[in-house]
Amino acid sequence: MSIIKVMDYKDKDKIIKSMLKSYLKVDNNLYLSNRLFMANTAINWIFTHTKDANTIKYYMKDVEKHLKGEICLTWINGVLTKKKV
């Protein structure tokens, strides 16, 4: 399930809400999220540093892969990097 749609590329809040619905699990009063913290920081960085829709799409594909467990996003010296799992 994709967290983003074409019309959402300019709306960070919609993307984050969609991400929470899709990937946040709640067990009683315990919230479980394996990869949401990194995805959220990546989304905030993306929307702070670019306004170009094509660049946002490029980065959001990697955020989606990260949430699915296909790649791992990390910060190295302030740069968002990815590596295969």
SULLINBEL-V119589 format. One line per field, one symbol per residue. psi: psi as a letter, one per 30 degrees, with the letter a starting at -180 (. if undefined). A space follows every 50 residues. Layout:
BEGIN
psi = ???
END
This chain:
BEGIN
psi = kkfllefffgjeeeeeeeeeeefkkkjcgkkkjegeeeeeeeeeeefefk fkeeeeeeefeeeeeeefgelkklkjhgkklllk.
END
